[in-house]
Amino acid sequence: MLPNSVLAFLGLAAHALILGSAGSFLGQSHCVYNSHQCGTIRFLGKFCSLENSPLPHGREPRLPTAVSDSSPPAAGAILFDIASIKVPGRRLSAWTDALNEHYYSLDVASTADTFDVGRMHITDVASLRVGALECDPMTVYRRPGHIADKGGEFYMIPFTTRSPLLLTQFGREGRFLPGDVGFVATHTPYIYNQPMRDRFTALRVPTCLVRDRVPYADDLTAKVFSGRGAMVAIFLSYTHSCLKYGPELTDEKPGVLRCLMDLFALAISASNSAVMSDETSVRVAHRHRAVRFIEANFASPDLHSGAIARALRLSPRYLQKIFADRGETLSRVIRARRIAEARRLLERNESRKPSVAQVAYAVGFDDVAHFSRTFREITGVTPSTYRGIVNAESSDPGTNTTILSD
């Protein structure tokens, strides 16, 4: 059953689709946004143009564009434009600084001979940050050293207009065509590769808003969700409406955000290959319950398949089969979650860093040697070496070291 907030919005979405037509919508946005995660952002600007809503059956889905193809934004519409940087050789670093300021810490490289185009609009809908951007080809690196910086944890959801997009995270690489949906997590390293100049929209969402709805969201990063899927198309249609009417929203923003997150959760769940297989909704629900239990208890050394089965009142064999049908095991899921948390603790940039033993005990291991072996199996390096790599990257952002992920 669809969440009530989604049902309430579908009538509005249908109305927007009936009224919607291609073209420009430039509305003034006076935003003062306060958040414990994002700080305070103040700006005066206008926002973006729209194209027709995506259609799931036989038609190419179309996405919100950051800047109209037919005409440039009106004066004052852009929060930042590298054209204001008079020295061409400094424009890429200025673009990197702008992304760091308005999104989170990262490095940017470009294959373009000269990086001449880079402009962005930014607006906020409650704790959701919406950016409409256009730039030359770029590759974005989110490195371990960046994760240690202060700031919240987010999922980043990009929508491209013309260019294919490559997202790499947790050892997965997804190739996204215009109209597809994908996302990456900022609490672990990733690579974003945009091979040509493009206009695109980037949503920055606090992780809690997604995990509350899809506890296993990290399993789905860098995976392709086709724009031909019905729920993906509905999510994109709603996103169009948020982009169009966002500057006019006031007290409605929290409700709009809830609707958007409900639709995103349905889009990535309904499009998940496991859900599209013969797996029943009951089995999917049991798996979600198990993942939530692991999330809440992974720091306990007593966490194992039998304990999870007892807590969920399921037989151990049945629970193991639910995971086995997806090519998983409970022990591997537990291990991956513990090592992900260990990496986060090792990456913390504090004067008094926890020892490897302290990290091992904090994430549920009762044997330090076993922890070190497991960590190396998953990442390819020992915990001490991993910490050294993080420290090196923090002091030298140009360092590019590949670390494996489970």
C-alpha positions in Angstrom: 0.0 0.0 0.0 1.3 3.5 -0.8 2.0 5.8 2.1 -0.7 8.3 2.9 1.5 11.2 2.0 2.1 9.7 -1.5 -1.6 9.1 -2.0 -2.3 12.6 -1.1 0.2 13.9 -3.6 -0.8 11.8 -6.6 -3.8 14.0 -7.3 -1.6 17.0 -7.3 1.0 15.2 -9.5 -1.8 14.3 -12.0 -2.9 17.9 -12.0 0.7 19.0 -12.7 1.0 16.6 -15.6 -2.2 17.9 -17.1 -1.1 21.5 -16.8 2.6 20.8 -17.6 4.1 21.9 -20.8 7.7 22.3 -21.9 9.3 25.7 -21.4 10.8 28.0 -19.0 9.6 28.8 -15.5 11.7 31.4 -13.7 10.4 32.2 -10.2 12.2 34.3 -7.7 13.5 32.4 -4.6 14.3 34.2 -1.4 15.8 31.5 0.8 17.1 31.6 4.3 17.9 28.0 5.4 19.0 26.9 8.8 20.1 23.3 9.4 22.3 21.6 12.0 23.8 19.6 9.1 24.1 22.3 6.5 24.8 25.5 8.3 23.1 28.7 7.1 22.7 29.5 3.4 21.4 32.9 2.2 20.9 33.8 -1.4 18.6 35.6 -3.8 18.1 33.9 -7.2 15.7 32.4 -9.6 15.2 28.8 -10.5 15.1 26.4 -13.4 13.2 25.5 -16.5 11.3 22.2 -17.0 10.7 19.7 -19.8 7.7 17.4 -20.2 7.3 14.7 -17.5 8.7 11.3 -18.1 6.5 8.5 -19.5 7.0 4.9 -18.4 5.7 3.1 -21.5 7.5 3.4 -24.8 8.4 7.0 -24.5 11.8 8.4 -23.6 11.7 9.9 -20.1 12.8 13.5 -19.9 14.3 15.2 -17.0 14.3 18.5 -15.3 17.0 20.7 -16.8 19.2 23.0 -14.9 19.2 25.7 -17.6 16.8 26.1 -20.5 18.1 25.0 -23.9 16.3 27.8 -25.6 17.6 30.7 -23.6 20.1 31.5 -20.8 18.9 32.2 -17.3 17.8 35.7 -16.6 20.2 38.1 -14.9 20.6 37.3 -11.2 19.4 33.8 -11.6 22.8 32.1 -11.0 24.3 31.6 -7.6 27.7 31.0 -9.0 29.3 31.1 -12.5 33.0 30.5 -13.2 32.8 33.0 -16.0 33.3 35.5 -13.3 36.8 34.1 -12.8 39.0 36.1 -15.2 41.9 33.7 -15.2 40.9 30.5 -17.1 43.4 28.3 -15.3 41.7 29.0 -12.0 38.2 28.2 -13.0 38.3 24.4 -12.3 39.5 25.1 -8.7 36.9 27.7 -8.3 34.2 25.3 -9.4 35.6 22.7 -7.0 35.4 25.2 -4.2 31.8 26.1 -5.0 30.8 22.4 -4.9 32.6 22.0 -1.6 30.8 25.0 -0.2 27.3 24.1 -1.3 27.3 20.3 -1.2 30.2 18.6 0.7 34.0 18.0 0.5 35.2 16.5 -2.8 37.9 16.7 -5.5 37.2 17.5 -9.2 39.2 16.7 -12.3 38.3 17.4 -15.9 39.3 16.0 -19.3 38.4 19.3 -21.0 41.3 21.3 -22.5 39.9 24.4 -20.7 37.2 24.3 -18.0 35.1 27.2 -19.2 31.5 26.4 -18.2 30.4 25.9 -14.6 27.2 27.5 -13.1 24.8 26.6 -10.5 21.5 27.5 -8.8 20.8 26.2 -5.3 17.6 26.1 -3.3 16.4 24.2 -0.3 13.2 22.4 0.4 13.3 21.8 4.2 16.5 19.7 4.6 16.7 18.7 0.9 19.2 20.7 -1.2 18.3 21.0 -4.9 21.0 22.2 -7.3 20.5 23.0 -11.0 23.9 22.9 -12.6 25.7 23.1 -15.9 29.4 22.4 -16.4 32.1 21.0 -18.7 33.2 17.3 -18.4 34.2 16.4 -14.9 35.1 13.5 -12.7 34.2 13.9 -9.0 36.1 12.0 -6.3 34.8 11.6 -2.8 37.8 10.3 -0.9 38.3 8.9 2.7 39.9 12.1 3.7 36.8 14.1 2.7 34.6 11.9 4.8 36.5 12.9 8.0 35.5 16.6 7.4 32.7 18.0 9.5 29.3 18.0 7.9 26.3 15.7 7.7 25.9 12.4 5.9 23.9 12.5 2.6 22.8 10.6 -0.4 23.4 12.5 -3.7 20.9 11.8 -6.5 21.9 13.3 -9.9 19.7 13.6 -13.0 21.5 14.2 -16.3 20.0 15.8 -19.4 22.2 14.7 -22.3 25.3 12.9 -21.1 25.6 9.4 -19.9 26.8 9.2 -16.3 29.0 6.7 -14.5 28.7 6.2 -10.7 31.1 3.9 -8.9 30.8 2.9 -5.2 31.1 -0.3 -3.1 32.8 -2.0 -6.0 29.8 -1.4 -8.3 29.8 0.8 -11.4 26.5 1.9 -13.0 26.1 3.6 -16.3 23.1 5.9 -16.3 21.4 7.3 -19.4 19.3 10.4 -19.4 16.0 9.5 -17.7 17.5 6.9 -15.4 17.9 7.4 -11.6 20.8 6.4 -9.4 22.4 7.7 -6.2 25.6 7.5 -4.1 26.3 7.8 -0.4 28.6 10.5 0.9 29.7 8.5 4.0 32.0 6.3 1.9 34.2 7.0 -1.2 32.7 7.2 -4.6 33.5 8.4 -8.2 31.1 10.4 -10.4 32.1 10.6 -14.0 30.4 13.0 -16.4 32.1 12.7 -19.8 30.7 15.7 -21.6 29.3 19.2 -20.9 25.8 18.8 -19.5 23.0 20.4 -17.6 21.9 18.4 -14.6 20.0 18.4 -11.3 21.6 17.1 -8.1 19.6 16.4 -5.0 21.5 16.2 -1.6 19.3 14.3 0.9 20.2 13.6 4.5 20.8 9.8 4.9 18.3 9.5 7.7 15.4 10.4 5.4 16.2 7.5 3.0 17.3 4.9 5.6 14.1 5.4 7.6 12.3 4.2 4.5 14.8 1.9 2.9 17.2 0.6 5.6 19.3 -1.3 3.0 19.8 1.8 0.8 23.6 1.3 0.8 23.0 -2.0 -1.1 21.5 0.0 -4.0 24.0 2.8 -4.5 25.5 3.1 -8.0 22.8 0.8 -9.4 20.7 1.8 -12.3 16.9 2.4 -11.9 15.4 2.7 -15.3 13.3 5.7 -16.2 10.9 3.3 -17.9 9.8 1.9 -14.6 6.4 3.3 -13.4 7.5 4.3 -9.9 10.7 5.9 -11.2 8.6 7.9 -13.7 6.3 9.0 -10.9 9.2 10.1 -8.7 10.7 12.1 -11.6 7.3 13.7 -12.3 7.1 14.8 -8.6 10.7 16.1 -8.8 9.7 18.2 -11.8 6.9 19.8 -9.7 9.3 20.4 -6.7 11.7 22.2 -9.1 9.0 24.2 -10.6 7.0 25.2 -7.5 9.8 25.0 -4.9 10.4 28.8 -4.7 6.7 29.3 -3.9 6.6 26.9 -1.0 6.6 28.1 2.6 4.9 26.0 5.3 4.3 23.2 2.8 8.0 22.3 2.4 8.2 19.5 5.1 5.1 17.8 3.6 6.5 18.1 0.1 9.8 16.6 1.3 8.0 13.6 2.9 6.2 12.9 -0.3 9.4 13.1 -2.3 11.2 10.7 0.0 8.3 8.3 0.0 8.2 8.3 -3.8 12.0 7.9 -4.0 11.8 4.9 -1.6 9.1 3.3 -3.7 11.1 4.0 -6.9 14.3 2.3 -5.7 12.5 -0.6 -4.0 10.1 -1.3 -6.8 13.0 -1.2 -9.3 15.2 -3.4 -7.2 15.9 -6.7 -9.1 15.1 -8.7 -6.0 11.6 -7.2 -5.8 11.1 -7.7 -9.6 11.9 -11.4 -9.2 9.7 -14.0 -7.7 10.4 -12.8 -4.2 7.1 -12.1 -2.4 6.4 -8.9 -0.6 6.3 -10.9 2.7 9.9 -12.1 2.1 11.0 -8.6 1.2 9.5 -7.3 4.4 11.2 -10.0 6.5 14.6 -9.0 4.9 14.0 -5.4 5.6 13.2 -6.2 9.3 16.4 -8.3 9.5 18.5 -5.4 8.0 17.0 -3.0 10.4 17.8 -5.3 13.3 21.4 -5.6 12.1 21.7 -1.8 11.8 20.5 -1.4 15.4 22.7 -4.3 16.9 25.8 -4.7 14.7 28.0 -3.5 17.6 27.0 -6.5 19.7 29.4 -9.4 19.5 26.4 -11.7 20.2 24.8 -10.8 16.9 24.4 -13.8 14.6 21.8 -15.4 12.4 20.2 -17.3 15.3 19.8 -14.2 17.4 18.2 -12.3 14.5 15.8 -15.2 13.7 14.7 -15.4 17.3 14.2 -11.6 17.5 12.1 -11.7 14.3 10.3 -15.0 15.3 11.4 -16.7 12.2 13.1 -20.0 11.7 16.9 -19.6 11.1 16.6 -21.8 8.0 13.8 -19.6 6.5 15.7 -16.4 7.2 18.9 -17.7 5.7 17.0 -18.7 2.6 15.6 -15.2 2.2 19.1 -13.9 2.0 20.5 -16.8 0.0 17.9 -16.2 -2.8 19.6 -12.8 -3.3 23.1 -14.3 -3.4 23.7 -13.1 0.2 24.4 -14.6 3.6 23.4 -13.0 7.0 27.0 -13.4 8.2 28.3 -11.5 5.2 25.7 -8.7 5.6 26.7 -8.4 9.3 30.4 -8.4 8.5 30.0 -5.7 5.8 28.1 -3.4 8.1 30.7 -3.8 10.9 33.5 -3.1 8.5 31.7 -0.1 7.0 31.4 1.4 10.6 35.1 0.5 11.3 36.1 2.5 8.2 34.1 5.4 9.4 35.8 5.3 12.8 39.3 5.0 11.3 38.6 8.0 9.1 37.7 10.3 11.9 39.9 13.3 12.0 40.3 13.8 15.7 43.3 14.6 17.9 42.7 11.5 20.0 42.0 8.7 17.5 40.7 5.3 18.7 43.2 2.5 18.6 42.6 -0.4 16.2 41.5 -2.6 19.1 39.0 0.0 20.3 37.6 0.2 16.8 37.3 -3.6 16.7 35.4 -3.8 19.9 33.2 -0.8 19.0 31.9 -2.6 15.9 31.2 -6.0 17.4 34.4 -8.0 17.1 35.7 -9.7 20.3 39.0 -10.6 18.7 41.3 -8.0 17.3 43.2 -10.4 15.0 39.9 -11.6 13.5 38.9 -8.0 13.0 42.2 -7.2 11.2 41.9 -10.3 8.9 38.3 -9.5 8.1 39.1 -5.8 7.4 41.9 -6.8 5.1 39.7 -9.3 3.2 37.1 -6.6 2.4 39.3 -3.5 1.9 42.5 -5.1 0.7 44.6 -3.4 3.4 45.0 -3.7 7.2 43.2 -1.2 9.5 46.5 0.6 10.3 47.4 0.9 6.6 43.9 2.2 5.9 44.2 4.9 8.5 47.6 5.8 7.1 46.0 6.2 3.6 43.3 8.4 5.0 45.8 10.6 6.8 47.9 10.9 3.6 44.9 11.9 1.5 43.8 14.4 4.1 47.2 16.1 3.8 47.5 15.7 0.1 44.2 15.8 -1.8 45.9 14.9 -5.0 46.5 11.4 -3.7 44.3 8.8 -5.5 44.5 5.4 -3.8 42.0 2.7 -4.6 40.6 0.8 -1.6 38.3 -2.1 -2.1 34.7 -2.3 -0.8 32.6 -5.2 0.0 
